[in-house]
Amino acid sequence: MIDTDVLLSFLNSEHFHDRSPSDENLKNPKWVQKFCEKAEISTEQLNDELESLISGRKLMREIVLEMMSNGALTNDQLQQLNSQLSSIMLKQDLERLSDGQLKLNLNTSGHESLIGKFFIAFSNLIAGDLSTRIKLCDNDTCRWAFIDESRNNSRRWCSSAHCGNVAKVRAHRARKKTAPSPETC
């Protein structure tokens, strides 16, 4: 089962610089190794489904952006998401871990088993209590996905210390540039 942290790492596996994608971490062997360990998936499975993962991630990010902008995904996006979900054959079972805890395993079969797990996790996220809390960073050069945990759901940046600070500096410089200089007053 894909948890929210792994899903966010997946959504953020493409880095943006100057509003366009620039780094594809799903093709970076070092990043893939760390990610697969965190997600408890095999690198072979990820590499076998690479193109499906990239196109699936693109759809998920477009849906998040649409939900941020308009409060809901479009009918076309819903149809695309449902098409992905309908192609997944799902079997669930419980496993007892060594510490006695139970773990729910989702076993998918068919062509898109790994991407299927990501679509299931994504669908659970956007259909659940966090649907209005998943956002993309307001910094156009970042665009990382994050969960807004602020009390009033008003967080705009993935990190206030980094992207929030960048935005505030830009705004300050823009105000200084348009403010009349002391010698012209």
C-alpha positions as CSV (number, residue, x, y, z in Angstrom):
1,M,0.0,0.0,0.0
2,I,1.4,3.4,-1.0
3,D,1.3,5.9,1.9
4,T,0.9,9.7,1.5
5,D,4.6,10.4,2.0
6,V,5.6,8.0,-0.8
7,L,2.8,9.4,-3.0
8,L,4.1,12.9,-2.5
9,S,7.7,11.8,-3.3
10,F,6.4,10.2,-6.5
11,L,4.5,13.4,-7.4
12,N,7.6,15.4,-6.7
13,S,9.9,13.1,-8.7
14,E,10.0,15.7,-11.5
15,H,11.8,18.9,-10.6
16,F,10.8,22.2,-12.1
17,H,13.0,25.2,-12.9
18,D,11.6,28.3,-14.5
19,R,8.1,26.8,-14.9
20,S,9.2,23.9,-17.0
21,P,10.3,20.3,-16.0
22,S,14.0,19.9,-15.9
23,D,15.0,16.9,-13.8
24,E,13.4,13.5,-14.2
25,N,14.3,11.7,-11.1
26,L,12.5,8.5,-12.2
27,K,15.4,8.1,-14.7
28,N,18.1,8.8,-12.1
29,P,19.4,5.5,-10.7
30,K,20.5,6.9,-7.3
31,W,17.2,8.6,-6.7
32,V,15.2,5.5,-7.9
33,Q,17.2,3.3,-5.5
34,K,16.4,5.5,-2.5
35,F,12.8,6.0,-3.5
36,C,12.2,2.2,-4.1
37,E,13.6,1.5,-0.6
38,K,11.3,4.0,0.9
39,A,8.3,2.8,-1.1
40,E,9.2,-0.9,-0.6
41,I,9.0,-1.6,-4.3
42,S,11.6,-3.1,-6.6
43,T,13.7,-1.0,-8.9
44,E,13.0,-3.5,-11.7
45,Q,9.2,-3.0,-11.3
46,L,9.7,0.8,-11.5
47,N,11.9,0.6,-14.5
48,D,9.5,-1.8,-16.3
49,E,6.6,0.6,-15.8
50,L,8.6,3.8,-16.2
51,E,6.5,5.3,-19.1
52,S,3.2,4.5,-17.4
53,L,4.5,6.1,-14.2
54,I,5.6,9.3,-15.9
55,S,2.3,9.7,-17.8
56,G,0.3,8.8,-14.6
57,R,2.2,11.3,-12.5
58,K,1.5,14.0,-15.1
59,L,-2.2,13.3,-14.9
60,M,-2.1,13.4,-11.1
61,R,-0.3,16.7,-11.0
62,E,-2.8,18.2,-13.5
63,I,-5.6,17.0,-11.3
64,V,-4.1,18.6,-8.2
65,L,-3.6,21.9,-10.1
66,E,-7.2,21.8,-11.4
67,M,-8.5,21.1,-7.9
68,M,-6.5,24.0,-6.5
69,S,-7.7,26.4,-9.2
70,N,-11.4,25.3,-9.5
71,G,-12.1,23.1,-6.5
72,A,-12.7,20.0,-8.5
73,L,-11.2,17.9,-11.3
74,T,-12.7,18.2,-14.8
75,N,-15.0,15.6,-16.3
76,D,-12.3,14.6,-18.7
77,Q,-9.8,14.1,-15.8
78,L,-12.4,12.1,-13.9
79,Q,-12.9,9.9,-16.9
80,Q,-9.1,9.4,-17.3
81,L,-8.7,8.6,-13.6
82,N,-11.6,6.1,-13.7
83,S,-10.1,4.5,-16.8
84,Q,-6.9,3.9,-15.0
85,L,-8.7,2.6,-11.9
86,S,-10.9,0.2,-13.9
87,S,-7.9,-1.5,-15.4
88,I,-6.6,-2.5,-12.0
89,M,-7.3,-5.9,-10.6
90,L,-7.0,-5.7,-6.9
91,K,-6.6,-8.3,-4.2
92,Q,-6.2,-7.4,-0.6
93,D,-4.9,-9.5,2.3
94,L,-3.6,-8.9,5.8
95,E,-0.1,-9.9,6.9
96,R,1.0,-10.3,10.5
97,L,4.3,-8.5,11.1
98,S,7.0,-9.7,13.5
99,D,5.8,-7.2,16.1
100,G,2.3,-8.5,16.0
101,Q,0.9,-5.5,14.0
102,L,-1.2,-6.1,10.9
103,K,-0.3,-4.7,7.5
104,L,-2.9,-4.4,4.7
105,N,-1.3,-5.5,1.4
106,L,-2.8,-4.5,-1.9
107,N,-1.9,-6.9,-4.6
108,T,-2.6,-5.7,-8.1
109,S,-2.3,-7.7,-11.2
110,G,-2.3,-6.8,-14.8
111,H,-0.2,-4.5,-16.9
112,E,-0.1,-1.5,-14.6
113,S,0.3,-3.0,-11.2
114,L,2.7,-0.4,-9.8
115,I,1.1,2.6,-11.4
116,G,-2.2,1.1,-10.2
117,K,-1.0,1.3,-6.6
118,F,-0.2,5.0,-7.1
119,F,-3.6,5.7,-8.7
120,I,-5.3,3.9,-5.8
121,A,-3.4,6.0,-3.3
122,F,-4.0,9.2,-5.2
123,S,-7.7,8.5,-5.6
124,N,-8.0,7.8,-1.8
125,L,-6.2,11.1,-1.2
126,I,-8.4,13.3,-3.4
127,A,-11.6,11.5,-2.4
128,G,-10.8,11.7,1.3
129,D,-10.5,14.4,4.0
130,L,-7.3,15.7,2.5
131,S,-8.8,16.5,-0.9
132,T,-8.7,20.3,-0.3
133,R,-5.3,20.0,1.4
134,I,-3.1,18.7,-1.4
135,K,-1.5,21.6,-3.2
136,L,1.3,22.5,-5.5
137,C,3.8,25.1,-4.3
138,D,2.9,28.6,-5.4
139,N,6.5,29.3,-6.4
140,D,6.4,28.9,-10.2
141,T,9.9,27.6,-10.3
142,C,9.2,24.9,-7.7
143,R,5.6,23.4,-8.0
144,W,6.2,20.7,-5.4
145,A,3.2,18.8,-4.2
146,F,2.5,19.1,-0.4
147,I,-0.2,18.6,2.1
148,D,-1.4,21.9,3.6
149,E,-1.5,21.2,7.4
150,S,-2.2,24.8,8.4
151,R,-5.3,25.4,10.5
152,N,-7.1,27.5,7.9
153,N,-5.8,25.7,4.8
154,S,-4.0,28.8,3.6
155,R,-0.5,27.6,3.1
156,R,0.9,28.5,-0.3
157,W,4.4,27.2,-0.4
158,C,6.0,23.8,0.1
159,S,8.4,25.5,2.5
160,S,8.0,28.9,4.1
161,A,11.7,29.0,4.8
162,H,12.6,28.5,1.2
163,C,9.9,29.1,-1.4
164,G,7.9,31.4,0.9
165,N,11.0,33.5,1.6
166,V,11.8,33.7,-2.2
167,A,8.3,35.0,-2.9
168,K,8.5,37.6,-0.1
169,V,11.9,38.8,-1.3
170,R,10.5,39.1,-4.9
171,A,7.5,41.1,-3.6
172,H,9.7,43.4,-1.5
173,R,11.9,44.1,-4.5
174,A,9.0,44.7,-6.7
175,R,7.6,47.2,-4.2
176,K,10.9,49.0,-3.9
177,K,11.2,49.2,-7.7
178,T,7.8,50.9,-8.0
179,A,8.1,53.1,-5.0
180,P,9.3,56.7,-5.7
181,S,12.9,57.2,-4.8
182,P,13.7,59.8,-2.0
183,E,15.4,62.2,-4.4
184,T,12.3,62.4,-6.7
185,C,9.9,63.3,-4.0
